[in-house]
């Protein structure tokens, strides 16, 4: 089930915001609808996370989405957040028009560029491994003969398998539907390592787990849109450019304790 949160739905706009009236048909459609539909994560602390204390989504990617909504619609609350799962779900929702853009730790790859418009990278990460604190696993090579878990549809599986080939170790890789499932499997001993982007792993580390120092395969996150929505893609790029120049992007990173 896809969990949806409508943060704000304007009832009616009496006039057209100047910023929203310019651009392609997709931008005009967003203005007519009165909301920007953004696919986000709900299980990645500091990026896109559902705070159960107040039932609100929060994180760096949530803040970026609000800035884009403000640019297009003149109101940072004129955004409908739609929670997406793995890469396959994000891809399908973009293609069928259920979401306008995805800001959901979506790694840019050459293959994905053939299917979607990606913005410049707004965050660069690396893959890492989270293990149980009592496991006596101190480096990637110690995973030889063990089991690792990755989220289904991510780039982590192939990248990790390639890294294992380089290290000449044999590791079984299991795929899970989401990050909480992987963490649960790690703590209960079903797997020996939780492999993902290190910034994601930081959000799941605690007294029962430790993040290995080994890093590999840089991951560049981009904002993805439908391949034919070129003017919307240019608009998003302009917003990111402005945020970089005026310091808003840096402020958001600092707010969430991120260091790209």
Rosetta blueprint (number, residue, H / E / L):
1 X L
2 X L
3 X L
4 X E
5 X E
6 X E
7 X L
8 X L
9 X L
10 X L
11 X L
12 X L
13 X L
14 X L
15 X L
16 X L
17 X L
18 X H
19 X H
20 X H
21 X H
22 X L
23 X L
24 X L
25 X H
26 X H
27 X H
28 X H
29 X H
30 X H
31 X H
32 X H
33 X H
34 X L
35 X L
36 X E
37 X E
38 X E
39 X E
40 X E
41 X L
42 X L
43 X E
44 X E
45 X L
46 X L
47 X L
48 X E
49 X E
50 X E
51 X E
52 X L
53 X L
54 X L
55 X L
56 X E
57 X E
58 X E
59 X L
60 X H
61 X H
62 X H
63 X H
64 X H
65 X H
66 X H
67 X H
68 X H
69 X H
70 X H
71 X H
72 X H
73 X H
74 X L
75 X L
76 X L
77 X L
78 X L
79 X E
80 X E
81 X E
82 X E
83 X E
84 X L
85 X L
86 X L
87 X H
88 X H
89 X H
90 X H
91 X H
92 X H
93 X H
94 X H
95 X H
96 X L
97 X L
98 X L
99 X L
100 X L
101 X E
102 X E
103 X L
104 X L
105 X L
106 X L
107 X E
108 X L
109 X L
110 X H
111 X H
112 X H
113 X H
114 X L
115 X L
116 X E
117 X E
118 X E
119 X L
120 X L
121 X L
122 X L
123 X E
124 X E
125 X E
126 X E
127 X E
128 X E
129 X E
130 X E
131 X E
132 X E
133 X L
134 X L
135 X L
136 X L
137 X L
138 X L
139 X L
140 X H
141 X H
142 X H
143 X H
144 X L
145 X L
146 X L
147 X E
148 X E
149 X E
150 X E
151 X E
152 X L
153 X L
154 X L
155 X L
156 X H
157 X H
158 X H
159 X H
160 X H
161 X H
162 X H
163 X H
164 X H
165 X H
166 X H
167 X H
168 X L
169 X L
170 X L
171 X L
172 X E
173 X E
174 X E
175 X E
176 X E
177 X L
178 X L
179 X H
180 X H
181 X H
182 X H
183 X H
184 X H
185 X H
186 X H
187 X H
188 X L
189 X L
190 X L
191 X L
192 X L
193 X E
194 X E
195 X E
196 X E
197 X E
198 X H
199 X H
200 X H
201 X H
202 X H
203 X H
204 X H
205 X L
206 X L
207 X L
208 X L
209 X E
210 X E
211 X E
212 X L
213 X L
214 X L
215 X L
216 X E
217 X E
218 X E
219 X E
220 X E
221 X E
222 X L
223 X L
224 X E
225 X E
226 X E
227 X L
228 X L
229 X L
230 X H
231 X H
232 X H
233 X H
234 X H
235 X H
236 X H
237 X H
238 X H
239 X H
240 X H
241 X H
242 X H
243 X H
244 X H
245 X H
246 X H
247 X L
248 X H
249 X H
250 X H
251 X H
252 X H
253 X H
254 X H
255 X H
256 X L
257 X L
258 X L
259 X L
260 X L
